[in-house]
Amino acid sequence: MLLEGAAGDVAFEQVFERAFVETLGADPERASRWESTSDRVCVYDGIVPINVQIVDDTVLVRLGATRGEVAGLLETRNPAALSWAEGVYGEYRRGAEPLSRVD
């Protein structure tokens, strides 16, 4: 996820796994929360193995021993970590398609 804050506003882009999008689609209440952001959500066919968020120049990595577990959060402003996180995000974003094109 790439988040950018400016003057109190937050703009974001998100890459979701197709399986997650299908789960959302099966629950109208959850799906309705994402409808207004569908132009900023992309769908990846496969597994995104790490939850990385970039907020301005801060990298957040959710930590856990198993998929879906959140045991901790790594937060850093290290420029090398930011470069790495942008690369990871870019890799999955290039392999994804906009949610608006997903049936």
C-alpha beads as a LAMMPS data file, in Angstrom:
LAMMPS data file: protein, C-alpha beads

103 atoms
102 bonds

1 atom types
1 bond types

-500.0 500.0 xlo xhi
-500.0 500.0 ylo yhi
-500.0 500.0 zlo zhi

Masses

1 110.0

Atoms # bond

1 1 1 0.000 0.000 0.000
2 1 1 1.255 3.449 -0.871
3 1 1 -0.184 6.297 1.194
4 1 1 0.562 9.954 0.715
5 1 1 -0.616 12.600 3.160
6 1 1 -0.950 16.277 2.340
7 1 1 -2.636 18.953 4.428
8 1 1 -4.535 16.361 6.452
9 1 1 -5.762 14.467 3.391
10 1 1 -4.686 10.925 2.682
11 1 1 -4.513 9.537 -0.827
12 1 1 -3.646 5.907 -1.304
13 1 1 -3.091 3.070 -3.721
14 1 1 -3.520 -0.559 -2.727
15 1 1 -2.687 -3.932 -4.243
16 1 1 -4.985 -6.724 -3.060
17 1 1 -4.771 -10.416 -3.766
18 1 1 -7.612 -11.645 -5.975
19 1 1 -8.694 -14.050 -3.205
20 1 1 -9.191 -11.092 -0.845
21 1 1 -11.241 -9.214 -3.438
22 1 1 -13.417 -12.307 -3.918
23 1 1 -13.929 -12.488 -0.153
24 1 1 -14.972 -8.831 -0.123
25 1 1 -17.362 -9.422 -3.002
26 1 1 -19.124 -12.130 -1.024
27 1 1 -19.867 -9.679 1.812
28 1 1 -21.860 -6.668 0.560
29 1 1 -21.233 -4.637 3.728
30 1 1 -17.460 -4.983 3.461
31 1 1 -17.518 -4.490 -0.323
32 1 1 -19.448 -1.232 -0.017
33 1 1 -16.633 0.244 2.095
34 1 1 -14.213 -0.194 -0.817
35 1 1 -16.505 0.889 -3.673
36 1 1 -15.520 4.543 -3.545
37 1 1 -11.820 3.645 -3.728
38 1 1 -12.006 1.113 -6.548
39 1 1 -10.098 3.459 -8.878
40 1 1 -7.099 3.257 -6.515
41 1 1 -7.195 -0.498 -5.887
42 1 1 -5.457 -3.065 -8.065
43 1 1 -5.883 -6.820 -8.024
44 1 1 -2.961 -9.232 -8.096
45 1 1 -3.356 -12.849 -9.255
46 1 1 -1.300 -14.693 -6.699
47 1 1 0.007 -14.160 -3.222
48 1 1 1.384 -10.895 -1.911
49 1 1 3.654 -12.316 0.791
50 1 1 4.178 -9.183 2.872
51 1 1 2.055 -6.319 4.155
52 1 1 4.063 -3.157 3.506
53 1 1 2.713 0.353 3.786
54 1 1 4.433 3.587 2.798
55 1 1 3.175 6.763 4.428
56 1 1 5.070 9.795 3.156
57 1 1 8.671 8.771 3.944
58 1 1 7.798 6.158 6.606
59 1 1 7.738 2.415 5.922
60 1 1 5.422 0.176 7.952
61 1 1 5.778 -3.611 7.818
62 1 1 3.277 -5.789 9.662
63 1 1 5.016 -8.708 11.331
64 1 1 3.650 -12.159 12.134
65 1 1 4.724 -15.787 12.142
66 1 1 1.760 -16.879 10.023
67 1 1 -0.242 -15.332 7.239
68 1 1 -2.851 -12.942 8.614
69 1 1 -1.298 -12.746 12.061
70 1 1 -0.186 -9.344 13.254
71 1 1 2.365 -9.840 16.012
72 1 1 4.072 -6.510 15.619
73 1 1 4.793 -3.541 13.434
74 1 1 8.130 -2.395 12.118
75 1 1 8.245 1.353 11.474
76 1 1 11.250 3.050 9.920
77 1 1 12.267 6.172 8.027
78 1 1 15.497 4.604 6.831
79 1 1 16.041 5.652 3.173
80 1 1 17.209 2.138 2.219
81 1 1 14.013 0.637 3.663
82 1 1 11.935 3.202 1.774
83 1 1 13.666 2.329 -1.480
84 1 1 13.105 -1.384 -0.806
85 1 1 9.411 -0.867 0.047
86 1 1 8.813 1.222 -3.074
87 1 1 10.413 -1.549 -5.125
88 1 1 8.238 -4.244 -3.534
89 1 1 5.103 -2.173 -4.067
90 1 1 6.076 -1.416 -7.667
91 1 1 6.705 -5.075 -8.444
92 1 1 3.233 -6.156 -7.337
93 1 1 1.557 -3.060 -8.783
94 1 1 3.027 -3.765 -12.237
95 1 1 1.682 -7.329 -12.053
96 1 1 -1.825 -6.231 -11.029
97 1 1 -4.855 -4.948 -12.880
98 1 1 -7.205 -2.142 -11.814
99 1 1 -10.159 -3.330 -9.735
100 1 1 -12.482 -1.522 -12.154
101 1 1 -11.517 -4.094 -14.823
102 1 1 -12.109 -7.119 -12.602
103 1 1 -15.381 -8.998 -13.103

Bonds

1 1 1 2
2 1 2 3
3 1 3 4
4 1 4 5
5 1 5 6
6 1 6 7
7 1 7 8
8 1 8 9
9 1 9 10
10 1 10 11
11 1 11 12
12 1 12 13
13 1 13 14
14 1 14 15
15 1 15 16
16 1 16 17
17 1 17 18
18 1 18 19
19 1 19 20
20 1 20 21
21 1 21 22
22 1 22 23
23 1 23 24
24 1 24 25
25 1 25 26
26 1 26 27
27 1 27 28
28 1 28 29
29 1 29 30
30 1 30 31
31 1 31 32
32 1 32 33
33 1 33 34
34 1 34 35
35 1 35 36
36 1 36 37
37 1 37 38
38 1 38 39
39 1 39 40
40 1 40 41
41 1 41 42
42 1 42 43
43 1 43 44
44 1 44 45
45 1 45 46
46 1 46 47
47 1 47 48
48 1 48 49
49 1 49 50
50 1 50 51
51 1 51 52
52 1 52 53
53 1 53 54
54 1 54 55
55 1 55 56
56 1 56 57
57 1 57 58
58 1 58 59
59 1 59 60
60 1 60 61
61 1 61 62
62 1 62 63
63 1 63 64
64 1 64 65
65 1 65 66
66 1 66 67
67 1 67 68
68 1 68 69
69 1 69 70
70 1 70 71
71 1 71 72
72 1 72 73
73 1 73 74
74 1 74 75
75 1 75 76
76 1 76 77
77 1 77 78
78 1 78 79
79 1 79 80
80 1 80 81
81 1 81 82
82 1 82 83
83 1 83 84
84 1 84 85
85 1 85 86
86 1 86 87
87 1 87 88
88 1 88 89
89 1 89 90
90 1 90 91
91 1 91 92
92 1 92 93
93 1 93 94
94 1 94 95
95 1 95 96
96 1 96 97
97 1 97 98
98 1 98 99
99 1 99 100
100 1 100 101
101 1 101 102
102 1 102 103
